[in-house]
Amino acid sequence: MENNSYYNAKDLKKFGNIAEWDKSLADKFFAWYGEVFEEGALTAREKSIIALAVSHAVQCPYCIDAYATDCLQKGVTNEQMMEALHVTAAIRGGASMVHGVQMMNKVNKLSM
């Protein structure tokens, strides 16, 4: 039976193929992307954990696969990855809740 998933895990390996349609911009993106993940004020390991958390926030299955793998390769534990996921969920939830103030302001204004 054919796999009808919108996301195909095999497509992650094709990421570099985006250069086929605009090599100049792809080269710039990949150079910048690579530099972002170099050691700096944050370690490569810390950046990988951040990337895993952000991957969940933006809900990118390709990024989740890539950075779960990268985290494991960098010695990040299952517990640390799950803690990062919970931080992501707390921030996403908090962002939704704080927008409740906007709703309350609007309702209060309309109720006057």
N, C-alpha and C positions, 0 to 999 in steps of 0.2 A: 504494500500500500504506500502511496506517495505521502511524504511529509508535507503538510500544507501550512506549516508555521510561517508566519510573516517574516520572522527572523530565522536565518539559517546560520548556525554556528560556523559553517565553512566560509561564510562571507567575511568573517573577521580577518582571515588570511588574505583577503583581496583588498584590504584597506589601501595599500600602496597603489592599487590600480587607479585611484582617483587622479593620479598624475597623467593618465592617458589623455584626459580631456583638457587639462591645463597644467602643464608641467611646471611652469614658472611659479604659479601660485601654490601648487602642491609642494614644490621644493621649499618655498618660504615657510609654509605651514609646518612641514616635517622638521625643518631646521629649528624653528621656534619651539615646537613641541619637544624635541629632543633636549634643547637647552633648558626648558622649564623643569625637566625631570633630573637634571644633573645635581650633584651635591651642591649645596649652598648653605644658607642659614638653616635650612631643614635638610635632614639626611634623605637619601633616596628611599629609604624604608619608610620614613614619616610621610613623604610625598605619595608613596604607594598607598598607604592607609587612607590619606586624604582623598586620593583619586577613587579608591573603592567606595568611600562614603558618598562622594559626589556622584559617582556612577549610580548609586541607589537613588539619590535625590532627583537626578534627571531621568532615571529609569531606563538606562541604556543597557540592554542585555549583553551587547558586545563588550562594553566597558566593564561590566560586572565580571564577565568571564575573564577578560584580560587582566584585570587588577586583582581578582581573587587568586589567579595563577601567580601573578607577580608578587603578591603579598606572601604566598606560601614559599616562593623561591627566596624571598628576603627574610624568612624566619618569623613572620608574623603568625601568631597562634590563632586558632579558631576562636578562642575567647576574646582576643583583641579585635578580630574582624567583627564579631558579633557586637562587641561594645561600640565599635565605630558605627555599625548599622543602627544601633539604638540612639546614638547621638544624632544621626541623620533623621531618624523618625521623630525625635523630640523637637528638632529645629523645624521640620516640616509641619508638625502638629502645632507648634507654637506660632508659626507664621500664619497658619489658618486661624488660630484663635485670636491673635492680636488684630486681625482684620475685622473681628467682631466689633471692635470700637468704631470702625467706619460704619458698620451696619447700625449700631446704636445711635451714632451721631445723625445719620440719615433719618432713622425712624423718629428720633426725638424732634428733629427739625420739621418733619412732615406732620407730627402730632400736635404742633403748636397751634 
